[in-house]
């Protein structure tokens, strides 16, 4: 089996650089021939957009498609070839389907991780009205082009099935690939962090409200937007490693990377009991309302002040075990698709 590994453009403030390293390392130790298809070099910055830069992600993907097209010109379809896309929301993927079907390639399979799309009403793509033209395109990509779709949680699978006509058997819940390559033993400080980007769907306004209401009670504590304080990924992890508590008010969450990173850095998580969070976190770290989240934060702050440890080890181990298993799960499903 040969795998064409197709990463997301390297952006330091996202996890695409880490995924490139982790997937290459993992796949190279498996029984597969691996070739990674990179795109044209980009700035690595997000000037316009949310998860990715609107212009640069299309430059990167288009150049990847050009390389793939040249490679497929020499493909003979006499052995299994799997195209694994780190981001299956890939404008131009129909180019590969055109070649696959036009050339009659039966052994060419297309798989990938799905992060989000216009099918999620809280996603950037929906906010930009891309659902007006992308709804049927997404159904075509997912139902007719992709052979297998990888998502992190059952919540995401349900959302996709509810909003788009996609065969259930194509969607595989694998977990989110993540390893602990960034936590360090650290003395915790009196800080509560908001680890997300400050886009509307992450509800930074509620974190501000939380800070305004709690700081008069605990004036020694700092409330930190990591996006505003950290100049790079290294500083971001330094903040997480020092943080006592990490809070999310997200209205859109299919992966939940920032909170997973927080837990791995031993910050106590407080999350809404909805979205992907519901199945990822134990009850002691979840709340069903703003008031409930506030109560949890106050509880954890009080525990810190009185030197009462709250055991995070089981939750942390759950995330790390699922993260390591996700990589293996994806590879196992790729083997099945052929």
Helices and strands as residue ranges (DSSP letters): E 2-6, H 16-28, E 33-36, H 54-72, E 81-85, H 93-103, E 108-113, H 124-127, H 131-140, I 141-145, E 148-151, H 154-163, G 168-170, E 171-173, E 191-194, G 200-202, H 204-214, E 222-225, H 226-229, H 233-242, E 245-247, H 257-264, E 268-272, H 277-280, G 283-285, E 286-287, H 290-305, H 313-337
